Amino acid sequence: MSPKKLLVLGASGNTGQHLVTQALERDHVVTALVRDPDKIQIKNENLSIEKCDVFNEEEIRPHVEKNDVVISCLGFRGTDRKEPNPYFIKVAQVLSETMLGAGRRRVIFLHSWYTHPDSRSKCRGFFLRNFFLKYFIGKTLDGMRKSEEFLESTDHLDYTCIQPAHLLHGPVTDQEFKINDTESCVPDAAQAINRADVARYMLDVIDDEGSFRKIWSDSRRPAPEHRAPEHFVPATLAITISLTKLSLVEQDVTKAKSLEHNVFVPDVLGQNVGHKRISMSKKLLVLGASGQTGQELVKQALARNHHVTALVRDPAKITTENENLVVTKCNIFDKEDLKPHVEKADVVMSCLGFALAWSEPVPFYREVATNISDVMKEFGKRRVIFMHSWYTNRDDWKKAGFIMRNVFLRLVIGQVLAGMKLSEEYLQTTDHLDYTCVLPAGLTNEPVTDKPISTCDTESQVPGCPSRICRADVARYMLDVIDDETSFKKIRAIGVDGPQQ
């Protein structure tokens, strides 16, 4: 396939950034349309980053006119649970009109499994089918379906709607794909796929004749093996054929499990799903980054393509090397020392812990919270996440076992928990912070899992959950909720499902 001029919408999202990176590696010339150009850190002579309102035909028209192919990785936050999300069809209509005027035909959209209601009955898992699809992401999927129905009514677009399974943050692979042109899912395939592989597939099919003139139908034929051919139909031929295929993509892999997100919960391009919303790449400021949980948070944040500034007392304690990581020595109790770092960050995350005290609440948690609050207010920053612990509310101690309650909580860590509680009470008095205090159970050092995270906002522990959780899963959760508005201004206990310990 010869290099092309690609116009990429949603280029600052996780999948969009993979697509831009791979497109540049294939020598395409890319124009990336975004709301905030600062969110794309990629530098390349063939990349142009433009701020654009994708709902404004006049703004997007000159970009459409200059490019050969339009690719959309856009996702939209849910509006309400009564009507289909309207933004997917709005973008499709804007692109349809501008492409018609510019004489452009080829466009590729990224949607999701289960856009067609009839396919949702095939979803494996009672809870996912009857709860998440129905009550949380159903209207987003309905919005995507409305967009697909609109595209099917056009005769001037060579479009493909790619519908992947749950999106993971793993690297690009050379695995073959399974596709299904007849249902908006791939029965008997893994329910997860790497974003990087979705981007690979979207680029593979730009000129793929096998993706032409296929319409979704409710047949039951098995999904065939598919791999994009090495040699594609010339672009001049591709743009003369009306393309009406809804291509369902899924890797044929048995180990398609997320190491950073709960599996079996489809990531609908940024849509809130339960407690979790997959976040776009951000600039994270991590305090306590040299601690055990802090280092796990940094590692996972880098794996998700975030840019991390790690504030530590001793930079030598962090041995991780990454072009997106800056390790800086900082006195977190000095506001002037904090200011330049907070000013550059989108989100502040604290994994700080302080030594035990015996007679008075540990004062440092509130002191840090106050410093961060004041500095964030000065620079208009809002999002901050603190890691505390179960049982910061003393009233919940009675729910712990006898030894835990009367020895460990009362005599060992009681004043640490009291210090955390003072910090939480202070945060509850602020109105300029979107804070979350994450209260995990006892921390262990096992590797990250894909276990669902249970939460409780009314108690400082999670009834029915084991009293242990691995640090890696705490880090996973803290990153998962960066953009989850349901977690804003919450003191939230977390645990993992499993037998009591």
Buried (B, 14 or more C-beta within 10 A) or exposed (E): BEEBBBBBBBBBBBBBBBBBBBBBEBEBBBBBBBEEBEBBBEEEEBBBBBEBEBEEBEBBBEBBBBBBBBBBBBBBBBBEEEEBBBBBBBBBBBBBBBBBEBEBBBBBBBBBBBBBEEBBEBBEEEEBBEEBBEEBBBBBBBBBBBBBBBBBEBEEBBBBBBBBBBBBBBEBBEBEBBBBBBBBBBBEBBBBBBBBBBBBBBBBBBBBBBBBEBEBEEEEEEBEEBEBEEEBBEBEEBBEEEBBBBBBBBBBBEEBBBBBBBBBBBBBBBBBBBBBBBBBBBBBBBBBBBBBBBBBBBBBBBBBBBBBBBBBEEBEBBEEEBEBBBBBEBEBEEBEBBBBBBBBBBBBBBBBBBEEBEEEBBBBBBBBBBBBBBBBBEEEBBBBBBBBBBBBBBEBBEBBEEEBBEEBBEEEBBBBBBBBBBBBEBBEEBEEBBBBBBBBBBBBEEEBBBBBBBBBEEBBBBEEBBBBBBBBBBBBBBBBBBBBEBBBBBBBBBBBEBEEE
